[in-house]
Amino acid sequence: MTGTTFAISVHKSAASIETVWRQLEADGAVTAFQRYDFAAPLYETFAAHGRAEPVVVLVSAADTGRPAMILPLCRFRDGGRIIAFADLRVADYCAPVLARGFMPDAATFRALWRQIESALPAADIVHLRKLPATVGGRPNPLLWLRPRAAFPVHAHGVAIAHPWSQHASGSISKKQLGELRRSESNLGRLGTLGFAFHDGGAAAEALFDELYAQRTARFAALGRDDVMADPMWAAFYRDLVAGTTARPAARMMGLTLDGTVIASGLGLVHDGAFLLLIPSFDMERYGRFGLGRLQIHRAMQAFAEDGLTYFDLTIGDEPYKSAFGVDDRTLFEVVRPLGPRGLGLAAVWHAKVLLRRFPALRDRLRRWTGRA
């Protein structure tokens, strides 16, 4: 589409362009978090709880009307009027839905972006976070925009293959494999271990109920912030599992002991990968057995047998991930002020980026403000 002129339209719902959206993601490139079956329930949840308003940008060739790109954005207030990806903490990767032939160079995309900004509803700033370097193996054109910085948290994952026992020995340390075997053996003395996963249906919904109960009880006992404790997000994840708004998008998994669920997890399957979003386990009774890592290991085996080739532990630098020999992927963020107030918000962002780059300066500032 080089040399093409573009037309921009902004929509207030995903449903209004569902057909175009599904065609674009089927033929082009998209992450799991911008697929229609993830985005539509998200927008429905925003609307039901009044947290954000949809800003769905469709870019098409001006002469033919052929779709080139969809940007699933939203607008909300947080110190100003902010336009961001439809996320608000639940999308681990944020990227456009790209048509097959849409691979613009820097100059073309920056000119297109100026068109997009002029079509957006009134806002103070555009803040695009958690941007992967590639989308479906292709460069993410949003990285042509400036100012840009590395996002402070990485994404992680590991290749999986069948037979898993042979593949695991090459990616997981002998020490970690030994610990996993001991955990499995010790649990096996208490009963029969099982593992199952479900994509939609009554069994998936039952596993979600187990996950919700485990997760909310554990996080409440620890006094930790829990996305599932917010009724808005609990409804969203339930929708992903049940397929209330769109097709079921979530895969539920469960580790059982004599048929009782002792660990569970929710994730997405996309492009040959499983993306783990929410793990949970019965810490009160079985915490000493390392259930979190054991469930992930069992899932890697089962999903490799199912034909998947990558286990994505997604965003977050939790120490347990390194035990599985994961890769580390840098994500990015872009800030685009749209007015005077946006310039102030951008200045705050630049200061945070500077402090991330110079941790010694950040630590000195913390000590100084602590004394003050």
C-alpha positions as CSV (number, residue, x, y, z in Angstrom):
1,M,0.0,0.0,0.0
2,T,3.0,2.3,-0.4
3,G,1.9,5.6,-2.1
4,T,-1.7,5.0,-1.1
5,T,-3.8,7.8,0.4
6,F,-5.9,6.8,3.3
7,A,-9.4,7.5,4.8
8,I,-9.9,7.5,8.5
9,S,-13.1,6.6,10.3
10,V,-13.7,6.4,14.0
11,H,-16.3,4.1,15.5
12,K,-18.0,4.0,18.9
13,S,-18.3,0.2,19.0
14,A,-16.4,-2.9,17.9
15,A,-19.7,-4.5,16.7
16,S,-20.2,-1.8,14.1
17,I,-17.2,-3.1,12.1
18,E,-17.2,-6.8,13.2
19,T,-17.1,-8.2,9.7
20,V,-14.2,-6.0,8.6
21,W,-12.4,-6.7,11.8
22,R,-12.7,-10.5,11.5
23,Q,-11.6,-10.5,7.9
24,L,-8.6,-8.3,8.6
25,E,-7.4,-10.4,11.5
26,A,-7.9,-13.6,9.5
27,D,-5.9,-12.4,6.5
28,G,-3.4,-10.1,8.2
29,A,-1.5,-9.7,11.5
30,V,-2.9,-9.3,15.0
31,T,-2.0,-10.0,18.6
32,A,-4.2,-12.1,20.8
33,F,-5.3,-9.0,22.7
34,Q,-6.6,-7.1,19.6
35,R,-8.6,-10.0,18.1
36,Y,-12.3,-9.3,17.9
37,D,-13.2,-12.0,20.4
38,F,-11.0,-10.3,23.1
39,A,-11.7,-6.6,22.2
40,A,-15.5,-6.9,21.8
41,P,-16.1,-8.2,25.4
42,L,-13.6,-5.5,26.6
43,Y,-15.6,-2.7,25.0
44,E,-18.9,-4.2,26.3
45,T,-17.4,-4.2,29.8
46,F,-16.2,-0.6,29.5
47,A,-19.7,0.4,28.5
48,A,-21.4,-1.5,31.3
49,H,-19.2,0.0,34.0
50,G,-18.6,3.5,32.5
51,R,-14.8,3.2,32.8
52,A,-13.9,4.2,29.2
53,E,-15.5,4.9,25.9
54,P,-14.5,3.1,22.7
55,V,-12.4,4.8,20.0
56,V,-12.1,2.3,17.2
57,V,-10.1,3.7,14.4
58,L,-10.4,2.1,10.9
59,V,-7.8,3.1,8.3
60,S,-8.8,2.3,4.7
61,A,-7.4,3.0,1.2
62,A,-9.1,6.2,0.1
63,D,-9.6,5.0,-3.5
64,T,-10.7,1.4,-3.0
65,G,-12.0,1.4,0.5
66,R,-9.8,-1.6,1.3
67,P,-9.1,-1.8,5.0
68,A,-5.5,-1.3,6.0
69,M,-5.4,-1.2,9.8
70,I,-7.6,-1.1,12.9
71,L,-6.6,0.6,16.1
72,P,-8.7,-0.6,19.1
73,L,-8.4,2.5,21.3
74,C,-10.4,4.0,24.1
75,R,-10.7,7.3,25.9
76,F,-10.8,7.9,29.7
77,R,-9.9,10.4,32.3
78,D,-6.8,10.0,34.5
79,G,-5.2,13.4,35.3
80,G,-6.5,14.5,31.9
81,R,-8.3,13.1,28.9
82,I,-6.3,10.1,27.7
83,I,-6.6,8.0,24.5
84,A,-4.9,4.6,24.8
85,F,-5.3,1.1,23.6
86,A,-8.3,-0.8,24.9
87,D,-6.6,-2.2,27.9
88,L,-6.8,-0.5,31.3
89,R,-4.6,-3.3,32.7
90,V,-5.8,-6.5,30.9
91,A,-4.1,-6.5,27.5
92,D,-0.5,-7.6,27.8
93,Y,0.4,-6.6,24.3
94,C,-1.1,-3.6,22.4
95,A,-0.7,-3.3,18.6
96,P,-2.8,-2.5,15.5
97,V,-4.6,-5.1,13.5
98,L,-2.7,-5.0,10.2
99,A,-3.9,-5.9,6.7
100,R,-1.7,-8.4,4.8
101,G,-0.2,-5.8,2.4
102,F,0.1,-2.9,4.9
103,M,3.8,-2.4,5.6
104,P,4.4,1.4,5.6
105,D,7.8,3.0,5.9
106,A,8.5,5.6,8.6
107,A,7.6,8.6,6.5
108,T,4.3,7.1,5.3
109,F,3.2,6.0,8.7
110,R,4.1,9.3,10.4
111,A,2.0,11.1,7.8
112,L,-0.8,8.7,8.3
113,W,-0.6,9.2,12.1
114,R,-1.1,12.9,11.7
115,Q,-4.3,12.1,9.9
116,I,-5.4,9.7,12.7
117,E,-4.7,12.3,15.4
118,S,-6.8,14.9,13.5
119,A,-9.7,12.4,13.4
120,L,-9.5,11.4,17.1
121,P,-12.1,12.8,19.6
122,A,-10.9,15.6,21.9
123,A,-8.2,14.5,24.3
124,D,-5.1,15.8,26.0
125,I,-2.7,13.0,25.1
126,V,-2.3,9.7,23.3
127,H,-0.4,7.2,25.4
128,L,0.3,3.9,23.7
129,R,1.8,1.3,26.1
130,K,3.0,-2.3,26.0
131,L,3.9,-2.2,22.3
132,P,5.6,-5.3,20.9
133,A,8.3,-4.8,18.3
134,T,6.5,-7.1,15.9
135,V,2.9,-8.1,15.1
136,G,2.6,-11.6,13.5
137,G,6.3,-11.5,12.7
138,R,6.0,-8.1,11.0
139,P,7.4,-4.8,12.3
140,N,4.9,-2.9,14.4
141,P,4.5,0.5,12.6
142,L,3.6,2.3,15.8
143,L,7.3,2.1,16.7
144,W,7.9,4.7,14.0
145,L,6.3,7.3,16.2
146,R,8.2,9.6,18.6
147,P,8.8,10.1,21.4
148,R,9.3,6.4,22.2
149,A,10.8,4.6,25.2
150,A,11.2,1.1,26.4
151,F,8.4,-0.1,28.6
152,P,9.6,-0.7,32.2
153,V,8.4,-4.3,32.3
154,H,9.4,-7.2,29.9
155,A,7.5,-10.0,28.3
156,H,8.7,-13.6,28.6
157,G,8.1,-17.0,27.0
158,V,9.6,-20.3,25.9
159,A,9.4,-22.6,23.0
160,I,7.6,-25.9,23.6
161,A,7.6,-29.1,21.6
162,H,6.5,-32.7,21.6
163,P,7.8,-35.0,23.1
164,W,8.0,-32.6,26.0
165,S,10.3,-34.7,28.3
166,Q,13.0,-34.5,25.6
167,H,12.4,-30.8,24.8
168,A,12.3,-29.8,28.5
169,S,15.7,-31.2,29.3
170,G,17.1,-28.7,26.8
171,S,15.3,-25.6,28.1
172,I,14.8,-26.1,31.8
173,S,17.7,-26.6,34.2
174,K,18.4,-30.0,35.8
175,K,17.9,-28.4,39.2
176,Q,14.5,-27.1,38.3
177,L,13.4,-30.3,36.6
178,G,14.4,-32.2,39.8
179,E,12.3,-29.8,41.9
180,L,9.3,-30.3,39.7
181,R,9.7,-34.1,39.8
182,R,9.9,-34.0,43.6
183,S,6.8,-31.8,43.9
184,E,4.9,-34.2,41.6
185,S,6.1,-37.2,43.6
186,N,5.2,-35.7,46.9
187,L,1.7,-34.7,45.7
188,G,1.3,-38.2,44.2
189,R,1.6,-39.6,47.7
190,L,-1.6,-37.8,48.6
191,G,-3.7,-38.9,45.7
192,T,-3.9,-39.1,41.9
193,L,-2.8,-36.1,40.0
194,G,-4.6,-35.0,36.8
195,F,-4.5,-32.1,34.3
196,A,-7.1,-30.9,31.9
197,F,-7.9,-27.9,29.8
198,H,-11.0,-26.7,28.1
199,D,-11.8,-24.1,25.4
200,G,-15.3,-22.9,26.2
201,G,-18.3,-24.9,27.4
202,A,-19.6,-25.9,30.9
203,A,-16.3,-27.4,32.0
204,A,-14.4,-24.2,31.2
205,E,-16.9,-22.2,33.1
206,A,-16.7,-24.5,36.1
207,L,-12.9,-24.1,36.1
208,F,-13.3,-20.3,36.0
209,D,-15.4,-20.5,39.1
210,E,-12.7,-22.4,40.8
211,L,-10.0,-20.0,39.7
212,Y,-12.1,-17.0,40.9
213,A,-12.6,-18.5,44.3
214,Q,-8.9,-19.5,44.7
215,R,-7.6,-16.2,43.4
216,T,-9.8,-13.8,45.3
217,A,-9.4,-15.7,48.6
218,R,-5.6,-15.9,48.3
219,F,-5.1,-12.2,47.3
220,A,-7.4,-11.0,50.0
221,A,-5.5,-13.0,52.6
222,L,-2.2,-11.5,51.3
223,G,-3.7,-8.0,51.1
224,R,-2.6,-7.7,47.5
225,D,-4.3,-5.8,44.7
226,D,-6.3,-8.2,42.6
227,V,-7.7,-7.5,39.2
228,M,-10.3,-10.3,39.8
229,A,-11.6,-8.5,42.9
230,D,-12.9,-5.7,40.6
231,P,-16.5,-6.7,39.5
232,M,-15.7,-5.1,36.1
233,W,-12.8,-7.4,35.4
234,A,-14.4,-10.5,36.9
235,A,-17.3,-10.0,34.4
236,F,-14.9,-9.4,31.5
237,Y,-12.9,-12.6,32.2
238,R,-16.1,-14.6,32.7
239,D,-17.3,-13.3,29.3
240,L,-14.0,-14.4,27.7
241,V,-14.6,-17.9,29.0
242,A,-18.3,-18.2,28.4
243,G,-18.5,-16.4,25.1
244,T,-21.4,-14.1,26.1
245,T,-20.4,-11.2,23.9
246,A,-18.4,-12.9,21.2
247,R,-17.0,-16.4,20.7
248,P,-15.3,-17.9,23.7
249,A,-11.7,-16.7,23.6
250,A,-10.1,-18.1,26.8
251,R,-8.6,-21.5,27.5
252,M,-9.1,-22.7,31.1
253,M,-6.7,-25.3,32.6
254,G,-6.8,-27.1,35.9
255,L,-4.4,-29.3,38.0
256,T,-6.4,-31.8,40.1
257,L,-5.8,-34.1,43.0
258,D,-8.3,-37.0,43.2
259,G,-10.6,-34.8,41.0
260,T,-10.4,-31.7,43.2
261,V,-9.0,-28.6,41.5
262,I,-5.8,-27.5,43.4
263,A,-4.5,-25.1,40.7
264,S,-6.0,-23.4,37.8
265,G,-5.2,-20.9,35.1
266,L,-6.8,-18.8,32.4
267,G,-5.1,-17.9,29.1
268,L,-5.5,-17.4,25.4
269,V,-4.5,-19.5,22.4
270,H,-3.2,-17.5,19.4
271,D,-0.9,-18.3,16.5
272,G,0.4,-21.5,17.9
273,A,1.0,-20.1,21.3
274,F,-0.6,-20.2,24.7
275,L,-0.6,-16.9,26.6
276,L,-0.9,-17.3,30.3
277,L,-2.9,-14.4,31.9
278,I,-4.1,-15.5,35.3
279,P,-2.8,-18.5,37.3
280,S,-4.1,-19.5,40.7
281,F,-3.7,-22.3,43.2
282,D,-4.8,-23.5,46.6
283,M,-2.0,-22.0,48.7
284,E,-3.6,-22.7,52.1
285,R,-3.5,-26.5,51.7
286,Y,-0.9,-27.2,49.0
287,G,1.4,-24.1,48.9
288,R,4.4,-26.1,50.0
289,F,4.3,-28.2,46.8
290,G,5.2,-25.4,44.3
291,L,1.8,-25.7,42.6
292,G,2.3,-22.6,40.3
293,R,5.4,-24.0,38.6
294,L,4.1,-27.5,38.6
295,Q,0.9,-26.5,36.8
296,I,2.9,-24.5,34.2
297,H,5.1,-27.5,33.6
298,R,2.1,-29.8,33.1
299,A,0.5,-27.3,30.8
300,M,3.6,-27.0,28.7
301,Q,3.5,-30.8,28.2
302,A,-0.2,-30.9,27.4
303,F,-0.1,-28.0,25.1
304,A,2.9,-29.3,23.2
305,E,1.0,-32.5,22.7
306,D,-1.9,-30.5,21.5
307,G,0.3,-28.9,18.8
308,L,1.3,-25.6,20.3
309,T,4.8,-24.4,19.9
310,Y,5.2,-21.5,22.3
311,F,4.3,-20.9,26.0
312,D,4.0,-17.2,26.6
313,L,4.3,-16.2,30.2
314,T,3.4,-12.6,29.0
315,I,4.3,-9.4,30.7
316,G,5.9,-9.2,34.1
317,D,9.4,-9.8,35.5
318,E,8.4,-12.3,38.2
319,P,11.4,-14.4,39.3
320,Y,9.7,-17.8,38.8
321,K,9.7,-17.3,35.0
322,S,13.4,-17.6,34.7
323,A,13.2,-21.2,36.0
324,F,11.7,-22.2,32.6
325,G,14.6,-20.8,30.5
326,V,12.4,-18.1,29.0
327,D,13.4,-15.4,26.5
328,D,13.1,-11.7,27.4
329,R,11.3,-9.4,25.1
330,T,11.4,-5.6,25.3
331,L,8.1,-3.8,24.9
332,F,7.7,-0.1,24.1
333,E,5.5,2.9,24.8
334,V,4.8,6.1,22.9
335,V,3.4,9.4,24.1
336,R,1.8,12.0,21.8
337,P,0.6,15.2,23.5
338,L,-2.4,16.8,21.7
339,G,-2.6,20.1,23.6
340,P,-1.2,22.3,26.4
341,R,-2.4,20.0,29.1
342,G,-1.0,17.0,27.2
343,L,2.4,18.7,27.2
344,G,2.4,18.7,31.0
345,L,1.4,15.0,31.1
346,A,4.2,14.2,28.6
347,A,6.7,16.1,30.7
348,V,5.8,13.9,33.7
349,W,6.3,10.8,31.4
350,H,9.7,12.0,30.2
351,A,10.8,12.5,33.8
352,K,9.8,8.9,34.7
353,V,11.6,7.6,31.6
354,L,14.7,9.5,32.6
355,L,14.6,8.1,36.2
356,R,14.3,4.6,34.8
357,R,17.4,5.1,32.6
358,F,19.4,6.4,35.6
359,P,18.5,4.3,38.6
360,A,21.2,6.0,40.8
361,L,19.6,9.3,40.2
362,R,16.2,7.8,41.0
363,D,17.5,6.3,44.3
364,R,19.1,9.6,45.3
365,L,15.8,11.4,44.6
366,R,13.9,8.9,46.7
367,R,16.3,9.4,49.6
368,W,16.1,13.2,49.2
369,T,12.3,13.2,49.2
370,G,12.3,10.8,52.1
371,R,14.3,13.2,54.2
372,A,12.1,16.1,53.1
